[in-house]
Amino acid sequence: MANPEHLAKLKEGVETWNRWRQENPDADPDLIAADLRGAQLRGANLSEAKLIGADLICADLTQASLVRANLREARLCGSQLVAATLTGATIFWADLREAVLTWSDLSAANVAATNVSKADLHGANLSKADFIESNLTEANLSGADLRGANLRQANLSRANLNKADLSGANLRGASLVGTNFEDANLTGCNVYGVSAWDLRLVGAIQSNLVITPPGESVIQVDNLEVAQFIYLLLNNERIRNVIDTITSKVVLILGRFTPERKAVLDAIREELRKRDYLPVLFDFNKPDSKDVTGTVTLLAKMARFVIADLTDPSCSPYEVGKIVPDTKVPLQAIILDGQRPFAMFTDLLDYPWVLPPYKYKSAETLLANLDDVIAPAEAKAKELRDRQ
């Protein structure tokens, strides 16, 4: 429990308390488990004070000095710590939910395993602070100095780190779901084991990100969103096998999903499955847009070859025309006998990976002779890969 004399002196007011601290420099303030809920402690000298388990909920600690103070398990949720100095403070297991720490100095502070969710740390000095396993969900860390900070296994989901400086920070195993890193500096961060989803990275500096754990040869990448994937690709044989399977077995089927055409495409898909391919159907009778075109292009780049049904003259040739110039993947068009492909298709035949259209008289004959469609595409795929 708190020293009664120390607690009584503090409750006399900040001016009296600070004078007492000045007159008694060797005093060791004992405020353990003190009830300071809502206390007015603006500018108080609480450096090196023992505030273990203290109740500081909604307290005003604006511009207070908490240098090397021990706030272990203290409750500070909703408190005001604007421009407070907590250099080297121990805040382990504390509760800082919704606390306001704008422009505060927490450099080298131990904030491990602390609940800092929704706290306002805008512009705070958090360099070399220890936030290991802390909950920083939805915290405002915009413009904060987090250079060299330890954020290992911290939860930064939906946190705002806009323009924050995290250079050299340890983000190993951190949860980064919906985190805002716009214009942030992530240079040299260790991002091994991060869970990164739906990040906002416009303008972020992402150079020299370390994707390996301590004790292993350092591997660096320059893209946070792909860091976890690259590490898995390098160290997980099953992942590599999946990639190899995709690039060797995926067949992208493009066409129009009208009831009549859908039946033909479904039949082609079933036949491809029997031949140990992984068919992917994409209906390109959709409004032309960058998203649709980007999706088709990505799928095409993953495929061994593409089968495009051009039978219906009303189907849009846009996606086919867009993917061919930038995607060196065999494209085998199929078309019902008696119909003609869209006019631009003749120009696409100038690309060596575009094969002449295969004409068929009926769905039955197409399926019966599907090897005549697959064989040229397979031969072209092998030819293109042998050239690489």
N, C-alpha and C positions, 0 to 999 in steps of 0.2 A: 504493500500500500504506500501511498505518497507520504512524504515527510509532512506532518501537519503544519510545521512552521513555514516550510517552503511554500506550501499551497496557500496558506493564509497571506503570505507576503505577496504572492502573485495576484491574489484577489484584491489587494489594496490598489491595484492599478499598474499599468505598464510603466509609468514614470517612476513610481516608487520601486517597482521590481528592477528596472534597469539600473537605478542608482544603487540598489543593494548588490546587484551583480558586480558593479564597478568597484564598490567598496570591499567586496569579498571575492576577489578573483579566483581564490582557491576553492570556493564553494562548489559542491557537486550537486546541482539541483535534482532533487528526487521527486518526480511527479508521476511515479508509477501508478497506473490505473486511476489517475485523477479524473474527476468529473469536471470537464471544461467545456461542456456542450454549450455552444452559442457564445463562448467567452470572447470579449473584445481584447485581442492580443496584438493589435496592429503595431508593428515596429518593436515587438518584444525581443529581448535577447534571451533566446532559449538554446543557445549553442551548448552542445555537450550535455543537454538536459536528458534525464531518463524519463521518457514519456511512454514507456512500454505499457501497452494496453490502455492508454489514456483515451477518454471519450472527448474528441474534438469535433464532433459533428456540428456543422454549420458555424464553427468558430471563425473569427476574422483574424487571420495570420498574415495579412498583407504586410509586405516588407519586413516580416519577422526574420530573425537570424536563427536558423536551426542547424548550423554547421556542426557536423558530427553528432547531432542529436540521435538518440535511439528511440525510434517511433515504431518499433516492432509491435505488430498486432494492434496498433492504434487505429481508432476509427476517425477518419477525416472526411467522410463522404459529405459533400455539399459545403465544405469549408472553403474559405477564401485565402489563397496563398499567392496572390498576385505579387510578383517581384520579390517573393521570399527567397532566402538563401538557405539551401539544404545541402550544401557541398559536403560530400562524405557522410551524409546522414544514413542511418539504418532504418529502412521503412519496410522491412521484411514482414510479410503477411498482413500488412496494413490494409485498410479499406479507404480508397480514395475515390470512390464512385462519385461522379459529377462534381468533383472538387475543381476549383478554378486555380490553376497554377500558371497563368499567363506570365511570360517573361521571367519565370522563376529560375533559379540556379540549382539544379540537382546534379551537377557534374560529380562523377565518381560516387554518387549515392547508391546504396543498396536497396533497390525497389523490387527485389525478387519475390515471386509468388504473391504479388499484391494486386488487388482489384482496383484498376484505374479506368474501368469502363466509363465512357461518356465524359471523362474528365477533360478540362480545357487546359492543354499544355502548349498553347500557341506561342511560338517564339521562345520556348523554354530552353535553357542550357542543360542538355541531358548527356553531354559528352562523357563517354566511359561509364555511364550509369549502368547498373546491373538490373535488368528487367526480366531475368530468367524466369520462365513459366508464369509471367504476369498476365493478367487479363486487361488488354488495352482496347477491347471491342468498342468501336464507335468513338474512340478518344480523338480529340482534336490536337494533332501534333504538327499542324501546318507551320512551316518555317522554323521548326525546332532544330536544335543542334544535337544530332545523335551520332556524331562521329565516334567510332570505336565503341559504341554502346553494345551491351550484351543483351540481345533480344531472343536468345535461344529458347525455343519452344513457347514463345509468347504468342498470345492470341491477338492479332492485329486486324481481325475481320472488320471490314467497313470503317477502319480508322482513316482519318484524313492526314496524310503525310505530304500534302502539297507543298512543294518548295523546301521540304526538309532535307537536311544534309545527313545522310546515313553512310558516308564513305567509311569503309573499314569496319562497319557494324557486323555483328554476328547474328545472322538470322536463321541459323541452323534449326530445322524442325519447326519453324514458325508457321502459324496459320495465317495465310494472306488471302482471304476470301472477300472479294469486293473492295479491296484496299485501294485508296487513292494515292498513287505515287507520281502524279503529274508534276513535271518540272523538278522532281526530287533528284538528289545525287546519290546513286547506289554504287559508286565506284568501289571496287575491291571488297564488296560484301561477301560473306560466306553464306551461301544459300542452299547448302546441302540439306536435303530432306524437307524443304519447304512444301507446303500445300498451297499452290497458287491457282486461283480461279477468278475469272472476271475482274482482272486488274485494270486500273486506269493508269496508263503509262505514257501519255502524250507528253513529249518534251523531257522525259526522264533520261538521265545519264546512266547507262547500264553496263559500263565497261568493266572487264576483269572480274566478273562474278565467279567465285570459287564454288565448284559443284562437288568437291570431294571432301570427305571427313578428315579430321586430323590424323596424321600417321600415314596417309596415302600420298602418292605423287600428285601435285597440284594440277588440276585441270580447270581452265577458265573459259567462260563463254560470255557473250555480250547481249544476252536476251533472257530476262527473268522468266518469261512465260514458257520458254522451251528448256530451261535449265534442268528441271526434274525429268523431263522426257529424255534429254541427252544422256543424263547419268544412268537412267534405267536402260537405255539402249546400249551403253558401254558395258554395263555390269550385269545384265540379266539376259541370259541366253534365250529364255522363253520369249522375251520381248523381241529380240532379234529374229527369232523364228517366226513370230507373228508378222513382222515387217516383211520378211522374205516371202511368207505365204501370200500376203496381200499383193506384193508387186509381181508375184509369179502366177497368181490364180484369179485375181479380180478381173471381171469383164464388165465394163460399163455398157448398159443397154439404154439407148436414147430412142424415144418415140412418143407418139401421142396416145394418151390413155382414153380414147373413145372405146366403147364396149367391144367393137369389132377388132380394133387394133390391139387393145389390151389382151384379148384372148391369144393373139399371135405372139405378143411379147412374153406372156406368161408361159406359153408352150416352149419358146426359145429358152427361157430361164430354166425350166425343168430339164430340158435336154443338156444344158450346160452343167447343171448340177450333177447329172449322171456321168459327166466327163470330168468330174472333180474340179470344176471351176467354182468361183464365188461370184455369182451374178449380182449386179447392182442395177436396179431399174431407176430411171429418172425421166419424169414426164416433162418434156420441154414445151408443152403447150401452156405456158404460163406467161404473164406479162414480163417483157424484157426488163431486166434490172441488173445492177452490178452484183447484187447478192446472189441472184440465180446464176449469172454467168460465172461468178467466182466459185460457187459450189460445183458447177459442172466442170470447170477447169481443174479444180482440186481433185475431184473424183477421177477425171481423165488421166491426170498425172500419176495417180496411184494404180491405174489399171494396166494390165498386160496388153489389152487391145480394146477397142470400142466398136460396138455394133450399133449403127444408126438406121432406124427404119424411116425411110423417106417416102413411103407409099402415099400418104395423104398429102396432096399438094397444098392444103391449107395450113399445114404445120409450119411453125416458125423455123427458118433456117439460121436464125441469129446465133444461137449457142454453138451450132456446128461450125459456122463461119468464124466464130471467135476462138474456139479451142484449137482449131487446126494449126494456125500459124505459130502458136506459142507452146504447143504440146506435141513433142515428137513421139507420139504413140500411134500405132497402126489404127486406122479408121476404116472399117469395112461397112459400107452402106448396103442396105438391102432395099429392093423396091419391087412392087408387084408388076409383072410383065404387062406392058401396054401403057404404063405411066412414065413420066419423065421427072427426074429430080429438079429441084429449083435451079434457076438459071446460074446462080453463082457457083454451083457445085463444080461445073466444068473448070473454073479457075482453081478450085481447091485441088484438082487432080495434078496440078503442077508440083505439089508437095509430095516428096517420095514416099511418105508414110500414109498417104491416102490411096486406097485401092479402088479399082474400078467397081462400080455398083454391081452387086449380084442380083440378077433378075430371077424371080420365081413365079410360077403360074398359080400356085395355091398354097395355103398354109400347110397342107399335107405334104406337098412336094418339097417345100422349104425345110420342114423338119426331117423328112426322109433323107435329104441331101445336105444336112447342116454341116457335115464335115467339109463340104465344098466352100462353105463360108468361113469355117474356123481355120482350115489348113493354110490359106494364103495369109491370114492375119497372124497366125503362129510363125510362119516363115519370115514375115516382115519383122515381127517382134525380135526374133533371134538375130536377124541381120542387123537391126539397129543396135542391139546390145553388143554384138561382136565388134561393132565399130567404136564403141566407147573405150 
